[in-house]
Amino acid sequence: MISRNTIDQIFQAARVEEVIGDFVNLKKSGSNYKGLSPFSQEKTPSFMVSPAKQIWKDFSSGKGGSVVSFLMEHEQFTYPEALRWLAKRYSIEIEEDRERSDEQIAEARERENQFTLTEFANKWFQQQLWETEEGKSIGYSYFKERGFTKATMQTFQLGYSPKTWDAFTQYALEKGYTFEALQNVGLSVGNLEKPVDRFRERVIFPIHSFSGRTLGFGARILGDNKKTAKYLNSPENEIYHKSKILYGVFQAKQAILKQDECFLVEGYTDVISLHQSGIENVVASSGTALTPEQIRLVKRLTNNLTLVYDGDVAGIKASFRGIDLILEQELNVRVVILPQGEDPDSFARKHKEEEIQHYFKEQAVDFIRFKVSILQGEAGDDPARNSEMIHSVIDSIALIPNLIQRELYVREASSILNISEELLFRQLAVKLIEREKETRKQEQRQTASPLYIAPRTEEKVQVNPFAIIEEDMIQLMIRYGDTEIEMPMPDASNDFYKSTVIEEIITQLQEDEIHFSTPHYREMFIEIQKSFENELDTGEYLLRHANEDMSRLASGLIFEKYRLSNWKKQGIVVPDTKSNLGKRVQEMVLNYKRNVLLQMISIEQAKVNKNVNSDADNTKILQEIIRLTQIKKSLDNILNRAI
């Protein structure tokens, strides 16, 4: 975990207008900057950046926040990934949190050292490709024969490892890396006396993380040595887990977000050729069976996944399990089968972007039609095998969590299979009951364990009449929390006492044990209390919060809508929220308490209306209603005086 001190350094050094300016064309607009939204298609700029407040707001999509939240939205980084990216950009050394154990800190440093080493190797392999005679004549020539342009090679950071047995190992040792470290990331094998480069005499395909860090390498041999594997990957280690990554996701993520669709292929060259042909929203599973981790990686970017296969029937049938996993993750899955004898690499090299797009659009089918088309050919007229096919389709539909999607797929299956919907729904019900029983068994096994902790149930979301006032109070605390205000004494005198906006709101609500009713505002109020208790700047604290939704919400409440400036130019006076701030806080808190009282009165009246209470109980309830009504009247009197 990155230390708080480092996080503060990053936020102090990073300039929101500089960072966003790397991704968006910004133009000066008064004290702010304006540009076209990077998150939606628009002709009139509505994307605003405030250097003074160090925040941004996209009015077309509603997104906004700090410099970190922008990277999380635009580059799909996690909170730590965004911080590390900024630390690198501004040359800030990352300090790990000292609250962690020495062992945890050592593990984190080891991981970071491995990233440093793989990045070092990546640059060396590229240097060999571009700057040495051997790399140019062998590696570059191979990539050129595959049809890859110089720009494409640079985009995917392709490289070359020379024939010499230990060229890279010796270079790394000279630069201070240990042989043990080289072994741990799989760059060197053998021993220190006789080291060997794992990827010698191969072209190199670096494998990047979601944020662009080098995790490991894939390498293809160029000779005809049948005793050596054609492709060789880095071994599993602390930073490289083949089942958790997708090749090309770093290069594809912006296109996936923009197109709201991801194409999944099998190999490195499939991705590169399609990308070069204009189909940039493509990634590869790199020959592994599709895993839940890889699917969740796609889901960070889109809910629409299209699998692209060549005509190999055995490979296609093996994909059924992967399709079921995709359905479980609630993604919309479609399948494209390429013409016989073609794979994505060869198909991309033979066709233009428009032709590929047209073929994918015309040939893509949903998983039911795909599955039936494959299984029907094998089943023929055999009733038993046709029955198995139907059960297989229903098994897949049962995995879909969304009820509406399940029903639509049942109707489609009925049409394709020429079987009544009623029969398919009955079979689906049987399958769902079986799954429910299995789930209960698993829960019983869990609850039998003394370590089992029951999950919290989600509270029901209801229409909330308090949300507007809660938002106003949050906004005042964020914008003017430390501003000193004068508040009238609670007695009838004309005396005043001094307080601050944030102290007054928190104290007033705590005195009456009132809690916000809107979940996200309640969470934000708790965080504001923390910032107040620790004497932190509330706005900065929320903008820097690891919770992306909280950071976005805070930025929206801080950022004055830029359209207000146009009103002033037209001579229209816009009231300043800061004017009469004490009066505004008083009215807001009293109105909130009044709404709480109205709700309490309504609850008590409902008890009387049920006619199930004894006379004594009804008397107590009516007395409580009278008491609450009197309090409400006193609040009304104060509010009238305040107005």
N, C-alpha and C positions, 0 to 999 in steps of 0.2 A: 504494500500500500504506500502511495506517495504521501510524504509528510505534509502537515498543514503549512509549515514554513515554506516548502517548495511550491505548494499550490498558491500561496499568497504572492510569492515571487513571480510566478507565471502570470497571474492576473494583473500584477503591477506592470510587468514588462510588455505584455501583449496588447497591441492597439487594435481594437475591433475594426477600424477603417482600413488598416494595413492588411490584416488577415483576410477580411471579406473581399478587399480589393484584388486579392490573388484569384478570386473565383468569379467576381461580379464586376462589371464595368460601372463604377460609381462616378457620379458627377456632383459637384458642390451645389447645395441648395440651402442658402442661408447659412446657419450654423451647423446644418446636418449634411448628409450625403444621400443621394437618391439614385435608384437604378431599377432595372427590370427584375421582376421576381425570378429567382433561379428554381422556384418550386412550382410554378404554373406558367401557362402561356398567356402573356399579356402584351398589349401594345403601349399602354400608358403606365409609366413607372409608379409602383406603389410600395417598393422596397426601400425602407428608410434606415439609415445608420446614424446614430448620435455619438460623435466622439466625446462630447462633454459627459454624457451618462454612460458611455462605453456599452451601449446596448444596440440591438437591431430589431426591426419589426417589419414583417411582411404582411401588409394589410390584405393582400389578395388571398392568402392561405390561412391567415391568423397565427402563423408561427412567429416566434421571436425569442429573444433571450440574450445571453452573453456571448462572448467570442467562443467559448467552449461549446455552448448549445448549438451555435451555427455549424461547427465542425461535426457535431453529433448528427445534426439534421442533414447537412449537405454531403458529408463524406461517410455517413452512417458509422461513425466511430462510437465506441463505448466511452464513458466518462474518462477512465484512465488513459485510453488510447488518444483521446483529444488532448489531454494534458501533456502526454509524452510528445505528441506532435508539436505542440507549442513550445515545450521545453527545448526541443531540438532546433526549432526555428530561431529561438531567441538565445540559444547557447546557454541554457540554464542547466546546471548539474542537478540531477534528481536525487533527493535525499529520502531514504525510506523511513517510514514511521517507526520510531523507537519503541512504541508500545508492543510491537511484535517481538517474538522470541528471537534469540540469536540464530536459531536453526531456520526460522522463516526468512529472516533477513539474508542469510547465506544462500538459501534456495532462490530468492528473488535476484540476488546478485549473479548467481550462476546462470539463471535464465537470461539475464541482461547481457552477460558475457558471451553467451551462445549466439544471441542476436547480433552482437558486434562482430563476432567471428564469421557468421554466415554472410553478413553484409560485406565484410572484408573480402571473402572468397568470391562473392558475386561480382564485385568491381574488378577483381583480378581476372576472372574468366572473361569478362567483357573486354578487358584490355588485351587479353591474348587474341581474341577474335579480330579486333580492329587494328591493333598496332604491331602484330608480329607477322612475319612472312608465312609461317606455318598456319597460323590462324586464318589469314586471308585466303591462302591457297586451298585449305581443306575445309575449315569450318564455314567461312563466309561463302565459299563456292557451293557447299551443300545447301545452305539456306537459300541461296539465290536460285539454285536448281528447283527447289520446292516452290519457287515463285514468291518468296518473301521479299518485300522491299526493305530498304535501309531503315525507313521510318518504323516499319512494323518490328524489325529486329530490335530497335531501340525501345519501342513501347513495351515489349515483353522482356527486355534486358537479356537477350540471348547471348550465349558465350561459347567458349571453346577451352578444352583442357588438353594440353600438348602430349605428345607421345612419351616424353621423358618420364621415367618411372616415378620420380619424386619431385618434380619441378615445383608444384604448389607447396608441398610439405616443407621443402627447404626454404622457400621464400617466406612462409608463415613463421618458421622457427627463427629466421633472421630478424623478423619484425617483433619477436618477443612472445609469440604464442607457444604454449607447451604442447608436446606431442599428445599428452593425455586429453587436452582440450580438443585437439583435432580429431582424436578418436571418438570422443563423446558426441560430436555432431556428425560423425560419419564421413569426414572429409579425407581421413587417412586411415590406412590399415597396416598390418604388419607390426613391426616394433621399431624402436628408436634407432637401432643399429641398421635395420634394413626396411625403411619406410616405403610405402607405396601409395600413390594418389588413387583414391577410390574411383575417380571419374576420368582417369588418364585416357587420352585418345578418343574423346567423345565430345559431341556438341552438347551444350548445357541449356537446360530450361529451368530457370529459377522459379521457385514456388513461393508465392507471396501470401501474407496474411490479409485479412479484410482491410487492414489499415495500410498495407503496402510494405510491411517488414519482411525480410527474407527469412523464410522458415527452413527451407531445404532446397534440394535440387532433383530434377529428373535429368537423365543423361542418355543419349542414344549413341551406340557404337557405329562407326562408319565403315569398318572393315567387314570381311566375310568370315570371321572366326565363329564357327558354329558352337564352339564350346563355351562361349561367353554370351550372357544374356543380351538381347538386343537393346532393351531399356533397363536402366538401373536407377533406383531411387535412393534418396537418403534413408538411413535406417530410422526407426522410431526413436525419439529422444524427448528431452524436456520440452522442446518447442515445436517439434514436428510430429503431428499425429495425422496420419493419412486419412483416417475416417472422419476427421473433423474439418477438413478443408476442401475447397473446390478450386481447381486450377483456373486462373483467369478472373476470379471474382473481383480482385482489386482493379483490373483494367475495365471490367464490365459493369461495375455497380452503378455508375451514373447513367449509363444507357438503360439498364434494367429499371431504375427508378423512373426515367423519362418515358420509356415504352410501356411500363407496368406489365412486363412479361420477361421471363427468362427461358432461354433455350439451353437444354442440358445435353451435352455430347459426351464422348468417352475419352478422347485423347488430346494431348497437347496441340498437335498440328491441326486437329479439327477446330479447336478454339481459334488458333492463330489465323488459319485460312478464312474462316467465316468472319472474323473481326476485320481482316484486311478487305474483305469483299463488302463491308458495310454493315454486317450483322454483328454489332458490337455487344449486344446483350446476351452473350453466350459464355457458359462455363463448362468445365469437364469434371467428372468424378474420377478421372485418372485411372480407369480400369478397375476400381473397387466397386463392390456392390453398394448401392445407395444406402446411406445411413441416416438415422433421425437427425444427427448433428448437422449433416450437410443440408438436409431439407430445411432445418430451422435457419440456416445461414441464408438460404434463398428467401425464406419468409420475412427476414428483416427488410427485404427490398420489394417484394411483390407476392401476391397470392396466386399468380398465374404462372404455371410451370409447364413447358412443352418439351417432351422427350424426343430426341431425334435419333433414329436407328437406321442402320443399313439393313439389307434384306436377309441377314442371317437369322433363320428361324430359331435356332437353339439359343442365341443371344437374346432374341425377343422374348421367348418364354421365360427366360431367367429374369426378365424385367418385371414380371408380375408382382413379386414380393416388394420391389421398390415402389411400384404404383400404390400398393396397399399402404405402405408407410406414408406416402404423400397424402393419401386420402385421410389418414388418421390425423395429420397435421392441418387439415381443413384447407388445403390448397386445391385450386382448380387445375386438374392435370389433363393434358392432351398429348397425343402421340403423332409423330410424323414418321412414316417409313419412306426411305429414299429408294430410288429405282435400283433394280437388281444390279449388283456389281459396283455400286457407288457407296462411298462413305462420305461423311461431312467434308473432309479435307478435299477429296477429288471433286465432289459436287460443287464446292465453293470455287475451286480453281477454274471450272468449266463454264460458270454462269455469272452473270452480272447481278448486282444487288437486287434490282427490280424483279429479275427472274426468280431469285432465291426467295424473296419475300412472297411473291405470288404463289410459288410452289408450296411453301410452308402454310400459307393461309388456306389454299385450296385442299391440301392433303391432310391437314390436322384434324384428328377425330378425338372424341372424348374416350375415356377409358373403357366404357361399355362396348362401344362399337369396335374398338381395337381388340379387346379381349375376345369378344364373340367371333370376330373375323379370323382370329388365330385358332381358337378352339373348335369352331365349326368345321374347319377344314380337316381336322383330325378325327372328329366325331362321326362325320358322314351321316349315315342313316341309323347308326347304332343307338337305340333308345337309352341304354345304360350310360353311354359316354355323353349323350346329349343332356341327360339328367345331371351328370357331374358338372357339365358346363354351366347349367343354370344355377346349381348350388354355388359354383365358384363365383359367378357374377353377384349373387345375393350376399355371399360372404364379404365381397369387397364393398358393396353398398352399406352393409351393416357397420362398417368401420367409420363411416362419415358421421361426425358428431352433429352437424347441422340438420335439423328435422326437415326443413323445406327442401334442401338439396337431396336428401334421401328420397323424398316423395317424388321429386322430379325425375330422378334417375330410375326409380321403379317404373314410372310411366314410360320412360324411354325404353327400358329393358323389355317392357310388355310389348311395345310396338315392334322392336327389332326381333324378339324371340317368338312373336305371335302367340303369346300366352296371356291369359287374363290378368289384369292388375290385381284382382282379388286374391288369386292364387299366390302371386308373388308377394303381396303384402302379408299374407298368412305365413309364408315361409320366412319373410323378413322378421316377423314378430317372434317366431320360434328361435331364430338366430339371436335376436336381441335378448330374449329371455335367458338363453344359454350363456350369453356374455355377462348378463346381470348376475346370474348365479355364481359364475366364476369370480366376478368382482367381489361379491359378498364373501366368498370363501377366503379370498386374499385379505379382505378387511378383517375377518375373524381371526386369521392367522396373525395379522398385525396387532390387533387389540389384545391378543393373548400375551403379547410381549410386555414386560413391565416398563419398557422404554417408550411405548407407544404414547403419542400425544395427539389427541383428537384435533382435527383441523378446525379452524374458525369458520363458522358459517357466514356467508355473505349477507349483509343486511339488505332488506328490501328498499329499493329506490322509490321514493314517493315525491309527489309534487311539493316543492319546498317554497313557502311564501317568504322565507327569511333570506333567500340567496342574494337579493339585490342589496339589502342593507349590509350583509356580511361582506360582500365584495367592496362596498363603499368604505367600510371600516378597515379592511385589509389595505385598500388603496391609500387611505390617509396615513396609516401606520408606516407603509413603505415609503411614501413620498415625503411625509412631514413628521416622521416619528420623533425626532429630537427637537422639534420646534416647540419653544415655550409658549404656553397659552394661559389665559386667565379664565378660571372657572368659578361660577357663582357658588357661594356657600349653600349647603343644603337647607339651612333655616331660611326664614323669610327676610333676613337682613339683606342689605345691598353690598355686603362684603364679598371679596373675591380671594381665591387662593391660586398660587402658581403651580403649574404642572407641565408635563409634556404630552403630546398627542398619544404616543404609544403607552406611556405610564397610565394616563387617564382611562383609556379604553380597556387595557388589561385589568386595572384595579377595579373598575366599575363592574365588569363581568364576573371577576373572581368573587367580589363581595356577595353577589347574589347567586353564585354557583351556576352561572349560565354558560353553556357550551354551544359552540356553533353547530348547526344541524346539517349543513352541506358538507359532505365528506372531504372534498378537496380543499375547501376553505378552512375546515376544522384542522386538517393536517398542516396547512400553512400557518394558521394561528398558533399552533403548538411550536412551530419552528421560529415564529416571530418572538414568542415568549423566551425561547432559548437564546436568541440573539440579544434580547433585552437584558436577560439575567447575566449574560457574559459580556455585556457592554460592547457589543459588536454593531457595526453599521448594518441595519436591517436590510436595506436594499441590496447592498453588496453580498451580504450573507445568502440571500435567496437567489440572486443571480448566479452565484457560484455554486449553488447546491447541486449535488450529484443527481438528484431527481429531476429529470429533464422536463417533466410536466410542470413542476413547481417553478423551475427557472423560466419556462416559457410564459406561464401565467403572470409571474412577477414582472417580466419585461413588458407585457401588455398593459399592466396597471401603471407602470412607471412612464411609459412612452406617451407623450401628448400627441394626439392624432394630428398629423402634419397639416390636415385640411384647415385647422383652426387659424393658421397663419394667413390663409387666403381671406378669411372673414375680416381680419384686422385691416388688411389692405383695402377692403371695400368700405371701411368706416364703421363696421359693426363691432360693438363693444362686447367682448367675450369675458364673462365674469371670472375672476381669478379665484380658484378654490382656496388659495391661501388666505384670502380676505375673510375676516370674521371666523377664523379657524376654531376658536374656543366655542363660539355659538354653534358652529357646524357639528363639532364633536358632541356637544350636549344634546342637540336635537337627535342626532343619529343614535346615540346610546339609549336615550329615553324612548324613542320610537321602537327600538329593538325590544326593550323591556316591555313596552306596551303590547307588542305582538305576542311576546311570550305569555303575558297575562291573558290575552284573548284566547290563546290556545288552551291554557289551563282551565279557563272558565268553560270553554266548549267541551273539554273532557269531562268536567264535573257535571255539566248539564246532560251529557249523554248517559251518565250513570243514573240520573233521575228518570230519564225517558224510558229506560229499560223496564221499569216497574218490577224489579226483582228484589228490591231492598226492603228492609223492615222500616217502620216509621221512625225509629231512633236513628237508623243510618241515614235516611233521607233528610232528617233534621240536621245532622252533622254536615251532610253534603251541601245543603242550602246555606248553612252558616258559612261554609268555606267559599261558596259562590259570592255571598255578600261581602266577605272580607276581601276577596280578590277584586271585586268590582269597585270597592272603595279605594283600593290602591291604584286601580286604573284611572279613577276620577282625579286622584291627586296628581298623577302623571299628566293627565289632560290639562289640568290647571297650570302646571309648570310649563308645559309645551306652549300653551296659549300666551303665557308671559314672555317665553323665549322668542316667539314669533313676533 
